[in-house]
């Protein structure tokens, strides 16, 4: 196998990744978003292809299956197969049942080199009908046929490489899919993410564990790197020993920043756009705020307190979600002005929100631009077609999407404007979304607009985003000393 197996010329930093893989069979490819990690992994997989072996791609985001399918064909002369796929009469790919995926694995000798699936596939389970002892109780035995078969294929060498894309999404080792993911081990493993630390150092545990660099339990890992306190003494109130975590990452992470390897890549320009609510919108926000204060004890005790604040955040976006009588939005008014300015200059724009209810309203308000839309409700098979239209059609200047559906795994370099109608809860998700356009192929500086409603929860979320950025920068990119961060 050699360079003739690739269709795409590689950048120097991508070739360096191949050299790193020669001395690291298992490592984290943590390059900043937009540096071409997919091409790097395809190259490594092709160079290490052996007869009768396969490379398994596990996608942490379901919709990425189709991106990988297209990227394999774009960058290499190899073929790819999504587990359970069936080609319909109209030429579109449809993904079948878990039984179809399992049948594919039993028929692996007839599949192409690259096999693709999503992390949720691993949690498919069946009851055996027999009972086993679990502690003091007898429970019905459960097996995981797909992950069991993958493990078997890894042990016999038919799956020799596993690449886990967006592996930070697999962060919970106690979940079914997290536990099954940790069981799947091949001779060569590559974890992939441009955002290894999304919220806390605990996000790194499952990555380190899967790659074989962490032998302790999750509780031991948490106890070693976190300061515990709060209710019952089990809440994370701070961090410790982060220098040790940095040293551990140095052993197994290859991370390059765009500023290091692509110094000519245009800048990102951040612009905070503040708006003020009308009296009517402010009255709706005040009502929701009052309700939140009344339920503050329940919110604090909630397993996910941030989720309890969604209605408050939505009130800053569009009151029509919460009120049948008052339907106002200072953000939508400002958004219209921004989009008009951008499109009149013959530029394209990406608009992000956390919620499909909001993207629906944005689409309605911007209907005259014939916007393209990708949310969690968009069929996976349609997403590549929508992306291609935005990238190639000069008349398609606006694309709208939820951060979860459009903020990862796609290339949107035809746009050089990004608008966050509302921010995600952490900076890693925000930068991941921005880097849909700020990546290889971008020729212009990227303007990043964040709409913030004055004197509301928007400002506190914005502060929270910046604080989480400081933590990630300190541990992953070492832009500040850990001791300063802890102080």
C-alpha positions as CSV (number, residue, x, y, z in Angstrom):
1,X,0.0,0.0,0.0
2,X,1.3,3.5,-0.8
3,X,0.5,7.0,-1.8
4,X,-1.2,5.7,-5.0
5,X,-4.1,4.5,-2.8
6,X,-5.1,8.1,-2.0
7,X,-6.8,10.5,-4.3
8,X,-6.1,13.6,-2.3
9,X,-2.8,15.4,-1.8
10,X,-2.0,15.8,1.9
11,X,-0.8,18.9,3.8
12,X,2.6,18.6,5.5
13,X,1.0,18.4,9.0
14,X,-1.3,15.6,7.8
15,X,1.8,13.6,6.6
16,X,3.3,14.2,10.1
17,X,0.3,12.4,11.5
18,X,1.3,9.3,9.5
19,X,4.8,9.4,11.2
20,X,3.2,9.7,14.6
21,X,1.1,6.7,13.9
22,X,4.2,4.6,13.3
23,X,5.2,4.9,16.9
24,X,1.8,5.0,18.5
25,X,-0.6,2.2,17.7
26,X,-3.2,3.8,20.0
27,X,-3.5,7.5,20.3
28,X,-5.8,10.6,20.4
29,X,-5.8,12.7,17.3
30,X,-6.8,16.0,18.9
31,X,-6.1,18.4,16.1
32,X,-8.1,21.6,16.3
33,X,-11.2,21.5,14.2
34,X,-10.7,22.1,10.5
35,X,-7.3,20.5,10.0
36,X,-8.5,17.4,8.2
37,X,-8.5,14.6,10.8
38,X,-10.8,12.5,8.6
39,X,-8.2,12.5,5.7
40,X,-5.4,11.7,8.2
41,X,-7.2,8.7,9.5
42,X,-8.2,7.4,6.1
43,X,-4.5,7.7,5.1
44,X,-3.3,5.8,8.2
45,X,-6.0,3.1,7.6
46,X,-5.0,2.7,4.0
47,X,-1.3,2.5,4.7
48,X,-1.9,-0.2,7.4
49,X,-4.3,-2.3,5.4
50,X,-3.7,-6.0,5.5
51,X,-5.4,-8.8,3.5
52,X,-8.8,-9.9,4.9
53,X,-8.9,-7.0,7.5
54,X,-11.2,-4.1,8.0
55,X,-11.2,-0.6,9.5
56,X,-14.2,0.1,11.7
57,X,-15.3,3.8,12.0
58,X,-17.5,4.4,15.1
59,X,-19.2,7.8,14.9
60,X,-20.0,9.7,18.1
61,X,-22.6,11.7,16.1
62,X,-25.1,9.6,14.1
63,X,-25.2,11.9,11.0
64,X,-21.4,11.5,10.5
65,X,-21.9,8.1,9.0
66,X,-22.7,9.6,5.7
67,X,-19.8,12.1,5.9
68,X,-17.4,9.2,6.4
69,X,-19.0,7.2,3.6
70,X,-18.5,10.2,1.2
71,X,-15.0,11.1,2.5
72,X,-13.7,7.6,2.0
73,X,-14.8,7.7,-1.7
74,X,-13.5,11.2,-2.1
75,X,-10.0,10.7,-0.6
76,X,-9.2,7.1,-1.4
77,X,-9.7,4.3,-3.9
78,X,-11.2,2.1,-1.2
79,X,-14.9,1.4,-0.8
80,X,-17.0,1.9,2.3
81,X,-20.1,0.4,3.8
82,X,-22.4,1.7,6.6
83,X,-23.6,-1.2,8.7
84,X,-27.2,-2.1,7.8
85,X,-27.2,0.0,4.6
86,X,-29.6,-0.8,1.8
87,X,-29.6,1.1,-1.5
88,X,-33.1,2.1,-2.6
89,X,-34.4,2.2,-6.1
90,X,-33.9,6.0,-6.2
91,X,-30.3,5.5,-5.3
92,X,-30.5,6.8,-1.8
93,X,-29.1,4.8,1.1
94,X,-31.4,3.6,3.9
95,X,-30.1,2.2,7.1
96,X,-31.9,-1.0,8.2
97,X,-32.5,-2.6,11.5
98,X,-30.1,-3.8,14.2
99,X,-30.6,-7.3,12.8
100,X,-29.4,-6.0,9.4
101,X,-26.3,-4.5,11.0
102,X,-25.6,-7.8,12.8
103,X,-26.0,-9.7,9.5
104,X,-23.5,-7.4,7.9
105,X,-20.9,-8.3,10.6
106,X,-21.5,-12.0,10.1
107,X,-21.0,-11.4,6.4
108,X,-17.9,-9.2,6.9
109,X,-15.7,-11.1,4.4
110,X,-17.9,-9.7,1.6
111,X,-17.8,-6.1,2.9
112,X,-15.4,-3.4,1.8
113,X,-12.4,-2.3,3.9
114,X,-14.1,0.6,5.6
115,X,-17.0,-0.2,7.8
116,X,-19.0,2.6,9.4
117,X,-21.5,2.7,12.2
118,X,-22.7,5.0,15.0
119,X,-22.0,4.6,18.8
120,X,-25.7,3.9,19.5
121,X,-25.4,0.7,17.5
122,X,-23.2,-0.8,20.3
123,X,-26.0,-0.6,22.9
124,X,-28.3,-3.0,21.0
125,X,-29.2,-5.7,23.5
126,X,-31.2,-8.9,23.7
127,X,-32.5,-11.0,26.7
128,X,-31.4,-14.6,26.7
129,X,-34.2,-16.0,28.7
130,X,-31.9,-17.3,31.4
131,X,-31.3,-15.7,34.8
132,X,-28.0,-14.7,36.4
133,X,-27.1,-13.6,39.9
134,X,-26.4,-9.9,40.3
135,X,-25.5,-9.0,43.9
136,X,-28.2,-10.4,46.0
137,X,-30.8,-10.6,43.2
138,X,-31.3,-12.8,40.2
139,X,-32.0,-10.9,37.0
140,X,-32.6,-11.9,33.4
141,X,-29.4,-12.2,31.4
142,X,-28.8,-9.5,28.7
143,X,-26.3,-9.8,25.8
144,X,-25.1,-7.2,23.4
145,X,-24.9,-9.0,20.0
146,X,-23.4,-6.3,17.9
147,X,-20.7,-5.3,20.3
148,X,-20.0,-9.0,21.1
149,X,-19.5,-9.7,17.4
150,X,-17.3,-6.7,16.9
151,X,-15.1,-7.9,19.8
152,X,-14.9,-11.3,18.3
153,X,-13.9,-9.9,14.9
154,X,-11.2,-7.8,16.6
155,X,-9.8,-10.8,18.5
156,X,-9.5,-12.8,15.3
157,X,-7.9,-9.9,13.4
158,X,-10.7,-9.2,10.9
159,X,-11.1,-5.8,12.4
160,X,-7.6,-4.5,12.8
161,X,-8.3,-0.7,13.2
162,X,-11.0,1.2,15.0
163,X,-11.3,4.9,14.7
164,X,-13.7,6.7,17.1
165,X,-14.8,10.0,15.6
166,X,-16.1,12.8,17.9
167,X,-15.1,10.5,20.8
168,X,-15.8,13.2,23.4
169,X,-19.5,12.3,22.8
170,X,-18.9,8.9,24.4
171,X,-17.9,10.4,27.7
172,X,-20.1,8.5,30.1
173,X,-18.5,5.2,31.0
174,X,-21.5,4.1,33.0
175,X,-23.9,4.3,30.1
176,X,-24.7,1.2,28.0
177,X,-23.0,2.5,24.9
178,X,-20.1,3.8,26.9
179,X,-19.5,0.5,28.6
180,X,-19.8,-1.4,25.3
181,X,-17.5,1.1,23.6
182,X,-14.8,0.4,26.2
183,X,-15.1,-3.4,25.4
184,X,-14.2,-2.9,21.7
185,X,-10.5,-3.0,21.3
186,X,-8.4,-3.5,18.2
187,X,-4.7,-3.7,17.5
188,X,-4.7,-0.1,16.3
189,X,-7.0,2.5,17.8
190,X,-7.4,6.2,17.0
191,X,-9.7,8.5,19.0
192,X,-10.6,11.6,17.2
193,X,-11.8,15.0,18.5
194,X,-10.9,18.6,18.2
195,X,-12.5,19.2,21.6
196,X,-11.1,16.6,24.0
197,X,-12.2,18.6,27.1
198,X,-15.8,19.8,26.7
199,X,-16.7,20.8,30.2
200,X,-14.4,19.1,32.9
201,X,-11.3,16.9,33.0
202,X,-13.7,14.0,33.6
203,X,-14.5,14.2,29.9
204,X,-11.1,12.7,29.2
205,X,-11.6,9.5,31.2
206,X,-13.3,7.3,28.6
207,X,-10.8,8.3,25.9
208,X,-7.8,7.5,28.1
209,X,-9.4,4.2,29.3
210,X,-10.3,3.0,25.8
211,X,-6.8,3.7,24.5
212,X,-5.2,1.9,27.4
213,X,-3.6,4.8,29.2
214,X,-5.9,4.7,32.3
215,X,-6.2,1.6,34.5
216,X,-8.3,3.1,37.3
217,X,-12.0,3.1,37.8
218,X,-14.0,6.2,36.9
219,X,-14.5,6.9,40.6
220,X,-10.7,6.7,41.3
221,X,-10.0,9.0,38.3
222,X,-12.6,11.5,39.6
223,X,-11.2,11.4,43.1
224,X,-7.7,11.9,41.9
225,X,-8.3,14.9,39.6
226,X,-11.3,16.6,41.2
227,X,-12.0,18.3,44.5
228,X,-15.2,17.0,45.9
229,X,-17.6,18.9,48.2
230,X,-21.1,20.3,48.2
231,X,-24.1,18.1,48.9
232,X,-23.0,14.8,50.4
233,X,-19.4,15.6,49.5
234,X,-19.9,14.1,46.0
235,X,-20.1,17.2,43.9
236,X,-17.1,18.5,41.8
237,X,-16.2,21.9,43.2
238,X,-12.7,22.2,41.8
239,X,-9.7,20.3,40.2
240,X,-6.3,19.1,41.3
241,X,-3.3,17.2,39.9
242,X,-4.0,18.7,36.4
243,X,-0.2,18.8,35.7
244,X,-0.3,15.0,35.8
245,X,-3.2,15.0,33.4
246,X,-1.2,17.2,31.0
247,X,1.8,14.8,31.1
248,X,-0.5,11.8,30.4
249,X,-2.0,13.6,27.4
250,X,1.6,14.4,26.2
251,X,2.2,10.6,25.9
252,X,-0.8,9.8,23.7
253,X,-2.2,12.9,22.1
254,X,-1.2,14.5,18.8
255,X,-2.7,18.0,18.7
256,X,-1.9,20.8,16.3
257,X,-3.5,24.2,16.2
258,X,-4.4,26.0,13.0
259,X,-2.3,28.9,14.0
260,X,0.7,26.5,14.1
261,X,0.3,24.6,10.9
262,X,-1.8,26.9,8.8
263,X,-0.5,30.4,9.7
264,X,-2.0,31.8,6.5
265,X,-5.5,30.7,7.4
266,X,-7.6,33.9,7.9
267,X,-8.5,35.1,11.4
268,X,-11.7,34.6,13.3
269,X,-13.3,37.9,14.3
270,X,-15.6,37.7,17.3
271,X,-18.4,40.2,17.5
272,X,-20.9,40.4,20.5
273,X,-24.2,41.9,19.3
274,X,-26.2,43.2,22.2
275,X,-30.0,43.8,21.8
276,X,-32.6,45.2,24.2
277,X,-36.0,43.6,24.7
278,X,-39.2,45.5,24.1
279,X,-41.5,46.1,27.1
280,X,-43.7,43.2,26.1
281,X,-40.8,40.8,25.6
282,X,-39.4,41.9,28.9
283,X,-42.7,41.2,30.7
284,X,-42.6,37.6,29.4
285,X,-39.0,37.2,30.5
286,X,-39.8,38.6,33.9
287,X,-42.7,36.1,34.4
288,X,-40.4,33.2,33.5
289,X,-37.6,34.6,35.7
290,X,-40.0,34.8,38.7
291,X,-41.0,31.2,38.2
292,X,-37.4,30.1,38.1
293,X,-36.7,31.9,41.4
294,X,-39.7,30.2,43.0
295,X,-38.4,26.8,41.9
296,X,-34.7,27.5,42.6
297,X,-34.4,24.7,45.2
298,X,-35.7,22.1,42.8
299,X,-33.4,23.4,40.0
300,X,-30.3,23.2,42.2
301,X,-31.2,19.7,43.3
302,X,-31.9,18.7,39.7
303,X,-29.4,16.2,38.0
304,X,-29.2,18.7,35.1
305,X,-29.9,22.2,36.5
306,X,-29.0,23.9,33.2
307,X,-31.8,22.1,31.4
308,X,-34.2,23.7,33.9
309,X,-33.2,27.1,32.6
310,X,-34.1,26.5,28.9
311,X,-37.4,28.4,29.1
312,X,-35.6,31.4,30.5
313,X,-33.1,31.3,27.6
314,X,-35.9,30.8,25.1
315,X,-37.6,33.9,26.4
316,X,-34.7,36.0,25.3
317,X,-35.0,34.4,21.8
318,X,-38.7,34.4,20.9
319,X,-41.6,34.9,23.3
320,X,-44.0,33.1,20.9
321,X,-42.6,29.8,22.2
322,X,-43.9,30.6,25.7
323,X,-46.8,32.9,25.0
324,X,-49.7,32.7,22.6
325,X,-50.4,36.5,22.8
326,X,-46.9,38.1,22.9
327,X,-44.7,37.2,20.0
328,X,-41.7,39.4,19.9
329,X,-38.0,39.1,19.6
330,X,-35.3,41.7,19.6
331,X,-32.9,39.0,18.4
332,X,-34.9,38.2,15.4
333,X,-35.1,41.9,14.5
334,X,-31.3,42.2,14.7
335,X,-30.8,38.9,12.9
336,X,-32.8,40.2,9.9
337,X,-30.6,43.3,9.7
338,X,-27.4,41.2,9.9
339,X,-28.4,38.7,7.2
340,X,-29.5,41.6,4.9
341,X,-26.1,43.2,5.3
342,X,-24.2,39.9,4.7
343,X,-26.2,38.8,1.7
344,X,-26.2,42.2,0.1
345,X,-22.4,41.9,0.1
346,X,-22.7,38.6,-1.8
347,X,-21.5,36.6,1.2
348,X,-23.0,33.5,2.8
349,X,-24.0,32.9,6.5
350,X,-24.5,30.1,8.9
351,X,-27.1,30.6,11.7
352,X,-27.0,28.4,14.8
353,X,-29.5,27.9,17.6
354,X,-29.7,25.3,20.4
355,X,-33.4,24.5,19.6
356,X,-35.4,23.5,16.6
357,X,-38.3,25.6,17.9
358,X,-36.1,28.6,17.4
359,X,-34.7,27.5,14.0
360,X,-38.3,27.2,12.8
361,X,-38.9,30.8,13.7
362,X,-35.7,31.9,12.2
363,X,-36.6,30.1,8.9
364,X,-40.0,31.7,8.9
365,X,-38.5,35.2,9.4
366,X,-35.9,34.7,6.7
367,X,-38.2,32.9,4.2
368,X,-37.3,35.4,1.4
369,X,-33.8,34.0,1.4
370,X,-34.9,30.5,0.7
371,X,-32.8,29.2,3.6
372,X,-31.5,25.7,3.9
373,X,-32.2,24.0,7.2
374,X,-30.6,21.1,9.1
375,X,-31.9,20.0,12.5
376,X,-32.3,16.8,14.3
377,X,-35.5,16.1,12.3
378,X,-33.6,16.3,9.0
379,X,-33.2,12.7,7.5
380,X,-29.5,11.7,7.7
381,X,-29.5,10.8,4.0
382,X,-30.6,14.3,3.0
383,X,-27.9,16.2,4.9
384,X,-25.0,15.7,2.4
385,X,-27.3,17.0,-0.4
386,X,-28.2,20.1,1.6
387,X,-24.5,20.7,2.4
388,X,-23.5,20.3,-1.2
389,X,-26.2,22.7,-2.3
390,X,-25.0,25.4,0.1
391,X,-21.4,24.8,-1.0
392,X,-22.0,24.9,-4.7
393,X,-25.2,26.9,-5.4
394,X,-24.5,30.7,-5.6
395,X,-28.1,31.4,-4.8
396,X,-28.1,29.5,-1.5
397,X,-26.6,32.1,0.9
398,X,-28.3,31.2,4.2
399,X,-28.2,27.9,6.1
400,X,-29.8,27.5,9.5
401,X,-29.3,24.6,11.9
402,X,-29.3,23.4,15.4
403,X,-25.8,23.2,17.0
404,X,-26.2,19.5,17.6
405,X,-27.1,18.7,13.9
406,X,-25.2,21.3,11.9
407,X,-22.3,22.1,14.3
408,X,-20.2,19.1,13.7
409,X,-18.8,16.9,11.0
410,X,-19.5,19.1,7.9
411,X,-17.6,21.5,5.8
412,X,-19.2,24.9,5.1
413,X,-16.2,26.9,3.8
414,X,-18.4,28.9,1.3
415,X,-19.6,30.9,4.3
416,X,-17.4,33.4,6.2
417,X,-20.1,34.6,8.6
418,X,-21.5,32.6,11.6
419,X,-24.3,33.9,13.8
420,X,-25.1,32.3,17.1
421,X,-28.8,33.2,17.9
422,X,-28.1,31.6,21.3
423,X,-24.9,30.2,22.6
424,X,-24.2,26.5,23.5
425,X,-23.4,25.9,27.2
426,X,-19.6,25.6,26.5
427,X,-17.0,27.0,24.3
428,X,-15.9,23.7,22.8
429,X,-19.3,23.3,21.2
430,X,-19.2,26.8,20.0
431,X,-15.8,26.6,18.4
432,X,-16.7,23.2,16.9
433,X,-19.6,24.9,15.2
434,X,-17.5,27.9,14.1
435,X,-14.9,25.6,12.6
436,X,-17.5,24.3,10.0
437,X,-16.3,27.3,8.0
438,X,-12.9,28.2,9.6
439,X,-10.9,25.2,8.2
440,X,-8.8,24.2,5.2
441,X,-10.3,25.8,2.1
442,X,-11.4,29.0,3.8
443,X,-10.0,32.1,2.0
444,X,-11.6,34.9,4.0
445,X,-11.7,36.0,7.6
446,X,-14.6,34.5,9.5
447,X,-17.0,36.8,11.3
448,X,-18.6,35.2,14.4
449,X,-21.6,37.1,15.7
450,X,-23.1,36.2,19.1
451,X,-26.6,37.7,19.8
452,X,-26.9,38.6,23.5
453,X,-30.0,40.1,25.1
454,X,-28.9,42.8,27.6
455,X,-29.5,42.2,31.3
456,X,-30.6,38.6,30.9
457,X,-29.3,35.0,31.4
458,X,-27.6,35.4,28.0
459,X,-24.8,37.4,29.7
460,X,-24.3,34.8,32.4
461,X,-24.1,32.0,29.8
462,X,-21.6,34.0,27.8
463,X,-19.5,34.3,31.0
464,X,-19.8,30.6,31.6
465,X,-18.6,29.8,28.0
466,X,-15.5,31.9,28.5
467,X,-14.7,30.2,31.9
468,X,-14.9,26.8,30.3
469,X,-12.7,28.0,27.5
470,X,-10.0,28.9,30.1
471,X,-10.2,25.4,31.6
472,X,-9.8,23.7,28.2
473,X,-7.0,26.0,27.1
474,X,-5.1,25.3,30.3
475,X,-5.3,21.5,30.2
476,X,-5.3,20.8,26.5
477,X,-3.4,23.7,24.9
478,X,-1.5,24.9,27.9
479,X,-2.2,28.5,27.0
480,X,-2.2,29.3,30.8
481,X,-0.5,27.6,33.7
482,X,-2.7,25.2,35.6
483,X,-1.6,26.7,38.9
484,X,-3.0,30.0,37.8
485,X,-6.2,28.4,36.7
486,X,-6.7,26.6,40.0
487,X,-6.0,29.8,42.0
